[in-house]
Amino acid sequence: PAAGKNSAAPPARQLAQELRAQPQNILHYLNISPVMVNDKLSGYRLNPGKDPALFRQAGLKENDLAIALNGLDLRDKEQSRQALAQLPELTEITLTVERDGQKQDIYLALRDE
């Protein structure tokens, strides 16, 4: 990377290290709200956090509804627990979101290298 290049969001490597050390920091980049329909979880509403640059760089849009993480259904309590337990170890994430009634996969690489 060019020395004079100014980036609004931290590089993926730096971000991956930060989130592994302090997973709660994801909330700087992302607001996550459970969405209930008829007392049933229908997904997690995603919106930018205090630092919105990473949110947009990742390909997310305001009000995306996260419904799966690496194939695990986030609307199912047990699968949701599994997905959250795996997060600290993941180097790649495929997040399935519903946007404007359509399902869309968003790929995120969290490699240290």
N, C-alpha and C positions, 0 to 999 in steps of 0.2 A: 504494500500500500504506500502511496505517496505520502511523504512526511507532512506536506502542507494540506493534505486532504482533511476536511472537517466533516465528521459524520455525526448525525444527530443521535443515532442509536449505537450502542456498543457492538463491536464485532461479535459474530456468533460464538467464537471461541471464548472470548471474555465473558459473554453472557452465560454460556453453558457452565463455566467455572463458578460464576457468581450464584447461579441457581442451584448448583449441586451443594455449594457451601451453605447457602441460605435460601431454601426453597420458597419461603414466605415472600421473598423479593419479587416473585412473579406478579404480585399485586401492584408493583410499581408500573408494570407494563400492561396489565390486564385486569379488568373488573369482571368478576364471575358471579352470576346470580342464578340460582336454581329457578326453573319455570315449572309451576305446577298447573295441571289441567285436570279437573275433576279428582282432586286429591292424589293425582299420579304425576310423578316426575316426567316431564316431556323433554328435558334437556337442560343445558346451562346457557343462559344468555351471555354473550361476550361483548364487551365494550372496551375502548381504550382506557388505560390507567393514567397515572400522572405523567408518564412518558409515552405519548402515543406513537412515536416514530416506529418503534419495533412492531407494534400492533399492525400498522399499515404495511411495513416491509414484509411481514410474514404472509401477507395476502388476506388478512382478516378484514372484515368490514363491520361497522357498527351494527349491533343487533343480530349478528350471526348467532345461530342456536347450535351449540356443540352437542352432538348426539352419539358420537363414538370416538374412541381413542385407540389407535392401532387395532381396530376391529372389535374392541370390547365396547359393548353397548352401555353408554353412560346413563341410560334411563333405567337400567337394571341395578339394584342395590349391590349385589355381589360382584358383578362385572365392573361396576364403578369403583368399588373398593380395590379390586385387583389392579385396575388402571392407575389409581392413585398410588398404590404401593410400588408399582413399577417405575413411576416417574423419575425418581432420583437416579436410576440406573440407565435410563434410555439415552441413546445417542441419536435416534431418529424417531420422529413422531409423525403419524398420519392422523390428522384430526378431521373427522367428518362433521361438516356443519350443514344445517339447512339454511338456505338463503333464498328469499323470495319463492318459497315452496319447492325449491330444487336442492337435492343433495350435492355437496361438493366436497372433495377431498383436498386438504391443504397439507402439504409436506413440509416438515421443518427438520433441519439437520442441526443437532446440538453437539457436534464433535469437538473434542479438545484440540485436535491437530489442526 
